[in-house]
Amino acid sequence: MNDRRLKILVTCEHGGNEIPAEYATFFAQHQDVLQTHRGYDIGALELFKKFKGQADFSLSSTTSRLLVELNRSLHHPNLFSEITQVLSPGQSAAVLEKYYYPYRQKVENQVAAWVEKGFQVLHLSVHSFTPELNGKERTTDIGFLYDPKREREQFFAARWRQQMQQLQPAYKIRYNYPYKGTADGFVTQLRKHYSNDQYAGLELEVNQRFPEGKPAKWQELQQVLVQSFRQAL
């Protein structure tokens, strides 16, 4: 995939758990949940910053997904959380105008500009997942999410996994886990506008037991991820 026509885009939709001051009252009784995996993707922003050096364009958000979910389409029932579903129509529209549309439009405009100039785009969206959900343990370390019908995505995911396993074979890596790569999301939305040749989007999911665990293990994983990504290009 190493090509002069290739442009690399790296994003992080759930980098932080910040709540803007004008909406703080809605979260007065929900401070605890903001510190959990529901408030943000723990460790994702740190990992995103490690990948920035590989990117031709990068963008992250540190506003909590509990205010508005940047990785959901406008029609999705979970675009607003149970906390912000009580916002008035005017307040909801204001949130979208200030936090949702600008983020998405910056990315969409960059992709469109590259494609118009004949570049191929590789989009890496950086996420993390909770080690346990609804009482069920998730034993996977790394998930590569992609659309199996998109050949470039499938090829790059396989190549990246191969490079990772050569560097550190102990990591447990799965495809389209803990979520399907075709589920509603920003990457999924972008695919609808571009061909397989124009755009390839992958979501990287890292088990939060690493950023919440021993610092040395977390740093090692980040190093292996970035190095193997670079080698897979």
Contacts in CASP RR format, 6 or more apart in sequence:
PFRMAT RR
TARGET T0000
AUTHOR 0000-0000-0000
METHOD contacts of the structure
MODEL  1
MNDRRLKILVTCEHGGNEIPAEYATFFAQHQDVLQTHRGYDIGALELFKK
FKGQADFSLSSTTSRLLVELNRSLHHPNLFSEITQVLSPGQSAAVLEKYY
YPYRQKVENQVAAWVEKGFQVLHLSVHSFTPELNGKERTTDIGFLYDPKR
EREQFFAARWRQQMQQLQPAYKIRYNYPYKGTADGFVTQLRKHYSNDQYA
GLELEVNQRFPEGKPAKWQELQQVLVQSFRQAL
1 122 0 8 1.000
1 152 0 8 1.000
1 155 0 8 1.000
1 156 0 8 1.000
1 159 0 8 1.000
1 232 0 8 1.000
1 233 0 8 1.000
2 233 0 8 1.000
3 120 0 8 1.000
5 118 0 8 1.000
5 119 0 8 1.000
5 120 0 8 1.000
6 119 0 8 1.000
6 120 0 8 1.000
6 121 0 8 1.000
6 122 0 8 1.000
6 233 0 8 1.000
7 56 0 8 1.000
7 57 0 8 1.000
7 114 0 8 1.000
7 119 0 8 1.000
7 120 0 8 1.000
7 121 0 8 1.000
7 122 0 8 1.000
8 54 0 8 1.000
8 55 0 8 1.000
8 56 0 8 1.000
8 57 0 8 1.000
8 121 0 8 1.000
8 122 0 8 1.000
8 124 0 8 1.000
8 233 0 8 1.000
9 55 0 8 1.000
9 56 0 8 1.000
9 57 0 8 1.000
9 58 0 8 1.000
9 107 0 8 1.000
9 110 0 8 1.000
9 111 0 8 1.000
9 121 0 8 1.000
9 122 0 8 1.000
9 123 0 8 1.000
9 124 0 8 1.000
10 48 0 8 1.000
10 51 0 8 1.000
10 52 0 8 1.000
10 54 0 8 1.000
10 55 0 8 1.000
10 57 0 8 1.000
10 58 0 8 1.000
10 59 0 8 1.000
10 123 0 8 1.000
10 124 0 8 1.000
10 125 0 8 1.000
10 126 0 8 1.000
11 48 0 8 1.000
11 58 0 8 1.000
11 59 0 8 1.000
11 60 0 8 1.000
11 107 0 8 1.000
11 123 0 8 1.000
11 124 0 8 1.000
11 125 0 8 1.000
11 126 0 8 1.000
11 186 0 8 1.000
12 41 0 8 1.000
12 44 0 8 1.000
12 45 0 8 1.000
12 47 0 8 1.000
12 48 0 8 1.000
12 59 0 8 1.000
12 60 0 8 1.000
12 61 0 8 1.000
12 125 0 8 1.000
12 126 0 8 1.000
12 127 0 8 1.000
13 60 0 8 1.000
13 61 0 8 1.000
13 65 0 8 1.000
13 70 0 8 1.000
13 71 0 8 1.000
13 103 0 8 1.000
13 125 0 8 1.000
13 127 0 8 1.000
13 186 0 8 1.000
14 39 0 8 1.000
14 40 0 8 1.000
14 41 0 8 1.000
14 44 0 8 1.000
14 61 0 8 1.000
14 65 0 8 1.000
14 70 0 8 1.000
14 71 0 8 1.000
14 127 0 8 1.000
15 40 0 8 1.000
15 41 0 8 1.000
15 43 0 8 1.000
15 44 0 8 1.000
15 45 0 8 1.000
15 48 0 8 1.000
15 60 0 8 1.000
15 61 0 8 1.000
15 62 0 8 1.000
16 39 0 8 1.000
16 40 0 8 1.000
16 41 0 8 1.000
16 45 0 8 1.000
16 61 0 8 1.000
16 62 0 8 1.000
16 63 0 8 1.000
16 64 0 8 1.000
17 34 0 8 1.000
17 35 0 8 1.000
17 39 0 8 1.000
17 40 0 8 1.000
17 62 0 8 1.000
17 64 0 8 1.000
17 66 0 8 1.000
18 62 0 8 1.000
18 63 0 8 1.000
18 64 0 8 1.000
19 26 0 8 1.000
19 27 0 8 1.000
19 34 0 8 1.000
19 63 0 8 1.000
19 64 0 8 1.000
19 66 0 8 1.000
19 67 0 8 1.000
20 63 0 8 1.000
20 67 0 8 1.000
20 98 0 8 1.000
20 99 0 8 1.000
23 67 0 8 1.000
23 84 0 8 1.000
23 95 0 8 1.000
26 83 0 8 1.000
26 84 0 8 1.000
26 86 0 8 1.000
26 87 0 8 1.000
27 34 0 8 1.000
27 66 0 8 1.000
27 83 0 8 1.000
30 66 0 8 1.000
30 83 0 8 1.000
33 39 0 8 1.000
33 66 0 8 1.000
34 40 0 8 1.000
34 64 0 8 1.000
34 66 0 8 1.000
36 130 0 8 1.000
37 128 0 8 1.000
37 129 0 8 1.000
37 130 0 8 1.000
37 208 0 8 1.000
38 65 0 8 1.000
38 66 0 8 1.000
39 64 0 8 1.000
39 65 0 8 1.000
39 66 0 8 1.000
40 62 0 8 1.000
40 64 0 8 1.000
40 65 0 8 1.000
41 126 0 8 1.000
41 127 0 8 1.000
41 128 0 8 1.000
41 129 0 8 1.000
41 208 0 8 1.000
42 128 0 8 1.000
42 208 0 8 1.000
42 211 0 8 1.000
42 212 0 8 1.000
43 128 0 8 1.000
43 206 0 8 1.000
43 208 0 8 1.000
43 211 0 8 1.000
44 126 0 8 1.000
44 127 0 8 1.000
44 128 0 8 1.000
44 206 0 8 1.000
45 60 0 8 1.000
45 62 0 8 1.000
46 211 0 8 1.000
46 222 0 8 1.000
47 126 0 8 1.000
47 128 0 8 1.000
47 204 0 8 1.000
47 206 0 8 1.000
47 211 0 8 1.000
47 222 0 8 1.000
47 225 0 8 1.000
48 58 0 8 1.000
48 60 0 8 1.000
48 126 0 8 1.000
50 222 0 8 1.000
50 223 0 8 1.000
50 225 0 8 1.000
50 226 0 8 1.000
51 58 0 8 1.000
51 124 0 8 1.000
51 126 0 8 1.000
51 225 0 8 1.000
51 226 0 8 1.000
51 229 0 8 1.000
52 58 0 8 1.000
54 226 0 8 1.000
54 229 0 8 1.000
54 230 0 8 1.000
54 233 0 8 1.000
55 124 0 8 1.000
57 110 0 8 1.000
59 103 0 8 1.000
59 106 0 8 1.000
59 107 0 8 1.000
61 70 0 8 1.000
61 99 0 8 1.000
61 103 0 8 1.000
63 70 0 8 1.000
63 99 0 8 1.000
65 71 0 8 1.000
65 81 0 8 1.000
66 81 0 8 1.000
66 83 0 8 1.000
66 84 0 8 1.000
67 81 0 8 1.000
67 84 0 8 1.000
67 95 0 8 1.000
67 99 0 8 1.000
68 79 0 8 1.000
68 80 0 8 1.000
68 84 0 8 1.000
68 95 0 8 1.000
68 96 0 8 1.000
68 99 0 8 1.000
68 100 0 8 1.000
69 76 0 8 1.000
69 78 0 8 1.000
69 79 0 8 1.000
69 80 0 8 1.000
69 81 0 8 1.000
70 99 0 8 1.000
70 100 0 8 1.000
70 103 0 8 1.000
70 104 0 8 1.000
70 186 0 8 1.000
71 125 0 8 1.000
71 127 0 8 1.000
71 185 0 8 1.000
71 186 0 8 1.000
72 78 0 8 1.000
72 79 0 8 1.000
72 184 0 8 1.000
72 185 0 8 1.000
73 79 0 8 1.000
73 184 0 8 1.000
73 185 0 8 1.000
73 189 0 8 1.000
74 96 0 8 1.000
76 184 0 8 1.000
80 87 0 8 1.000
80 92 0 8 1.000
80 95 0 8 1.000
84 92 0 8 1.000
84 95 0 8 1.000
87 95 0 8 1.000
104 186 0 8 1.000
107 186 0 8 1.000
107 190 0 8 1.000
108 190 0 8 1.000
111 121 0 8 1.000
111 123 0 8 1.000
111 190 0 8 1.000
111 194 0 8 1.000
111 199 0 8 1.000
114 121 0 8 1.000
115 121 0 8 1.000
115 194 0 8 1.000
115 198 0 8 1.000
115 199 0 8 1.000
120 152 0 8 1.000
120 197 0 8 1.000
120 198 0 8 1.000
120 199 0 8 1.000
120 200 0 8 1.000
121 194 0 8 1.000
121 198 0 8 1.000
121 199 0 8 1.000
121 200 0 8 1.000
121 201 0 8 1.000
122 152 0 8 1.000
122 156 0 8 1.000
122 200 0 8 1.000
122 201 0 8 1.000
122 202 0 8 1.000
122 233 0 8 1.000
123 187 0 8 1.000
123 190 0 8 1.000
123 199 0 8 1.000
123 200 0 8 1.000
123 201 0 8 1.000
123 202 0 8 1.000
124 201 0 8 1.000
124 202 0 8 1.000
124 203 0 8 1.000
124 204 0 8 1.000
124 229 0 8 1.000
125 186 0 8 1.000
125 187 0 8 1.000
125 201 0 8 1.000
125 202 0 8 1.000
125 203 0 8 1.000
125 204 0 8 1.000
126 204 0 8 1.000
126 206 0 8 1.000
127 203 0 8 1.000
127 204 0 8 1.000
127 205 0 8 1.000
127 206 0 8 1.000
128 205 0 8 1.000
128 206 0 8 1.000
128 207 0 8 1.000
128 208 0 8 1.000
128 211 0 8 1.000
129 138 0 8 1.000
129 178 0 8 1.000
129 179 0 8 1.000
129 205 0 8 1.000
129 206 0 8 1.000
129 207 0 8 1.000
129 208 0 8 1.000
130 138 0 8 1.000
130 208 0 8 1.000
131 137 0 8 1.000
131 138 0 8 1.000
131 207 0 8 1.000
131 208 0 8 1.000
131 209 0 8 1.000
132 138 0 8 1.000
133 178 0 8 1.000
138 178 0 8 1.000
138 207 0 8 1.000
139 172 0 8 1.000
140 172 0 8 1.000
140 173 0 8 1.000
140 174 0 8 1.000
140 177 0 8 1.000
140 178 0 8 1.000
140 207 0 8 1.000
141 171 0 8 1.000
141 172 0 8 1.000
141 173 0 8 1.000
141 206 0 8 1.000
141 207 0 8 1.000
141 210 0 8 1.000
141 221 0 8 1.000
142 164 0 8 1.000
142 171 0 8 1.000
142 172 0 8 1.000
142 173 0 8 1.000
142 174 0 8 1.000
142 204 0 8 1.000
142 205 0 8 1.000
142 206 0 8 1.000
142 207 0 8 1.000
142 225 0 8 1.000
143 173 0 8 1.000
143 174 0 8 1.000
143 175 0 8 1.000
143 176 0 8 1.000
143 177 0 8 1.000
143 178 0 8 1.000
143 204 0 8 1.000
143 205 0 8 1.000
143 206 0 8 1.000
144 157 0 8 1.000
144 160 0 8 1.000
144 161 0 8 1.000
144 173 0 8 1.000
144 174 0 8 1.000
144 175 0 8 1.000
144 176 0 8 1.000
144 202 0 8 1.000
144 203 0 8 1.000
144 204 0 8 1.000
144 205 0 8 1.000
145 175 0 8 1.000
145 176 0 8 1.000
145 177 0 8 1.000
145 179 0 8 1.000
145 180 0 8 1.000
145 181 0 8 1.000
145 187 0 8 1.000
145 202 0 8 1.000
145 203 0 8 1.000
145 204 0 8 1.000
145 205 0 8 1.000
146 153 0 8 1.000
146 154 0 8 1.000
146 156 0 8 1.000
146 157 0 8 1.000
146 175 0 8 1.000
146 176 0 8 1.000
146 181 0 8 1.000
146 200 0 8 1.000
146 201 0 8 1.000
146 202 0 8 1.000
146 203 0 8 1.000
147 153 0 8 1.000
147 154 0 8 1.000
147 181 0 8 1.000
147 182 0 8 1.000
147 188 0 8 1.000
147 191 0 8 1.000
148 154 0 8 1.000
148 176 0 8 1.000
148 182 0 8 1.000
150 191 0 8 1.000
150 196 0 8 1.000
150 200 0 8 1.000
150 201 0 8 1.000
151 196 0 8 1.000
152 196 0 8 1.000
152 197 0 8 1.000
152 200 0 8 1.000
153 196 0 8 1.000
153 200 0 8 1.000
153 201 0 8 1.000
153 202 0 8 1.000
156 200 0 8 1.000
156 202 0 8 1.000
156 232 0 8 1.000
157 175 0 8 1.000
157 202 0 8 1.000
159 232 0 8 1.000
160 202 0 8 1.000
160 228 0 8 1.000
160 229 0 8 1.000
160 232 0 8 1.000
161 173 0 8 1.000
161 175 0 8 1.000
162 232 0 8 1.000
163 227 0 8 1.000
163 228 0 8 1.000
163 229 0 8 1.000
163 231 0 8 1.000
163 232 0 8 1.000
164 171 0 8 1.000
164 173 0 8 1.000
164 224 0 8 1.000
164 225 0 8 1.000
164 228 0 8 1.000
165 171 0 8 1.000
165 173 0 8 1.000
166 228 0 8 1.000
167 224 0 8 1.000
167 227 0 8 1.000
167 228 0 8 1.000
168 220 0 8 1.000
168 224 0 8 1.000
171 221 0 8 1.000
171 224 0 8 1.000
176 182 0 8 1.000
177 205 0 8 1.000
178 205 0 8 1.000
179 203 0 8 1.000
179 205 0 8 1.000
181 187 0 8 1.000
181 188 0 8 1.000
181 203 0 8 1.000
182 188 0 8 1.000
187 201 0 8 1.000
187 202 0 8 1.000
187 203 0 8 1.000
190 199 0 8 1.000
190 201 0 8 1.000
191 199 0 8 1.000
191 201 0 8 1.000
193 199 0 8 1.000
204 225 0 8 1.000
206 221 0 8 1.000
206 225 0 8 1.000
210 217 0 8 1.000
210 218 0 8 1.000
210 221 0 8 1.000
211 218 0 8 1.000
END
